[in-house]
């Protein structure tokens, strides 16, 4: 055993998202977002939780940045709340919302932490949802205007931008499965939303290039290690179908300017409407690709398996078990996926923009959480990342999810991923054992094998 050193300049970070931590859902001129509306519906979020207060980050900005500095973060990945800066989604700007993000960026830079901004982490203004949301092609133009605003106001200091976070989740969990905001269940709509999100990404990249802003722009995708359940033709075909509809349906438009033919063949009349020039916009060169990794899955054919006729089984390493989300702990899947992605993208910069462990955190008498399970999880995945870099993958950084326990979407506050615990009565930030362990990883720029 020894210390596995990472390349000089490797970016060590942590990540959050606006709706999951900010709170202040209706303060200082903020408009209603789709997650505000959705979480206030009866019986859609576990325990009736909402993000109304969340981690109260909006009021605890200085404290939270001080915690990031103490942790030793080199970068902090966060998202902008679109309805906080543009309450109606377009038009009049909310100065207090912009001031919040200006202060956050300034505080981060003063602390020596690089801000990494995501423009869309699922909180569409409800006013735009009322106009058709992502099903309305005009939303892509409004997104371009919103992106332009943020580039103009923060682009002198922010040098790493992502247009979208996990658009597959936003499109399909929100519009096909009905388990995320806006809570719709229409697969045809979900595929059109997918196309519009890709188009919105392309329009934002075009604005960024035309404005000659300094820095880099990319997109963040959720990825899985996907393999067939057996060598049978049925399982192999089902696996390819799953891969096409979950991964290639995003990556091929982004990188190659086309959709996998199998997708449109399978969907028939439910395939998205694509106008001339759309895919050219979508496939403009990006500077980096962010990869959020949590799962390895085995895919088998199942005639009762929904639209894709698939059966999905989560894979886990021997004796490793599962996280509290029911996701298998399988670091070799990340290694394999990074190698495959490296071959696919060549010299394009890659980041692991999310990776984390929901665990049963049990505070001791003093409120301290000894989360060895989370430490073992992070260590195993960092070893896999180190192996990928040694194999030649152009991987530039790692962002742990999440800096602190927060509102975990449909699961409310029942699942905890954070390096710091949030006291549910006082909102005190209470670093866990994993926080101090990760501090040492960053300080040494390495992980013990």
C-alpha positions, 0 to 999 in steps of 0.5 A: 500500500502507498500513496497514489499521487494525482497529476499536478493541478488536478482539480479537487472539488465538491458539488451542490445544486441551487434548489437542493441547498439555497432555500429562500424560495420566495425571498428577495424577488425570486420567482417560483420554480418548477421544483417549488411548485412540484414539492408543494403538491401533496404526496410527491416527495418523501415525508412531504419535504420541500426545498423551501429552507433546504440548507439555508445557503442563501443566508449562510453564504459566508459560513459555507464558503469558509467551510469550503476553504477549510476543507481545502477545495480547489473548485466548487461546482454550483448551479444558478437558480434561473428563477432567482435571477429572471423570475419570469424566465426572461425580461426583467432581471432580479438584482438581488438574485444576481447580487447573491451569485456575484457575492458567491463568486467573489467569496470563492475567489477570495478563498482561492477556490475556482467557481464552476457554474452550471446554468441548469440543474433542473429548476426551470422558472414556473412561468416558463412551464406555464408557457409549455416549459421544455416542450416549447421550442421558444424555451431554447431561446429564453435559455440562450438569453439567460445564459447571455445574462450570466456570461455577461455578469459573471464571465469576467471571473467564472472560467468553467461553465456547464450548460446543463446537469444530467439533462436525461434525468430532467427530461425523462424523470420529469416528463416521462416517469413523472417522479421529478418536476414538473411531474409529467408522464408522456414519453413522446414529450420527454423525447421532444424535451430532450431535443430542446435541451440539446438545442438550448445547450447549443444556443448557449455555446454559440452565445459563449463563443460569439461573446469571446468570453474567457474560460471553458464551456461544456455540459454534464451528463449522467453516465452508467457502466452498461453491460448485457446480462448474457451473450444471448441475442435478445439480451445483447440487443436489449442492452444496445437499445438501452445504451442508445436511449440513455447514453448515445441519444445525448452523446452522438448529437453532441459529438457527432451531430446525429441521433442513433438511427436505432432511436428514431426507428424505435420511436417512430412517430414519437421521435422528436421534431428536429429542424434544419440546422438544429444538430449543427448547433448542438454539435458545436465543439465544447471544451470539456465533458462532465461525467456524473457516475453512480451506477453500473447496470446489467441489461436483459431483455424483458417483454414487460420492461416498458418502452425499451423492453429491458430489465435492469439490475444494479451491479456491485463489487463482491462484498461491497454492497449497495448505498442507501439509494440502492445503487451498487458500489462498483468502482471497476465500472467507473474505470471501464467507463472512463476508458471507453469515454476517453477513446470516444472523446480523444483529447477532450477534457473530462471531469468526474463532476459528481460521484458520492455515497448515500449512507446511514449517518448515525451521529454520536453523543457529540453529534459527530458522524464516523462515516467509514462506509462513505470514506471507503466508497470515495477511496475505491472510486478515486483509485479507479480514477487514478488508474484511468489517468494512468491509462491515458484518460484526459481526466482533469478533476473530481467533484464529490457529491455533495458538500453537505447533506441536502434536499435529495429531490424525490427522496427529500431529506431522507438520503444523506450524501454530504461531507458535512451534516446539517443539524435539522434544528439549528442548521449548524454545519457539522463536518463528518469523518469523511470531510477530514479524510477528504481534506487530507486527500486534497492536501496530499494530492493523493489517495492511499491505495 
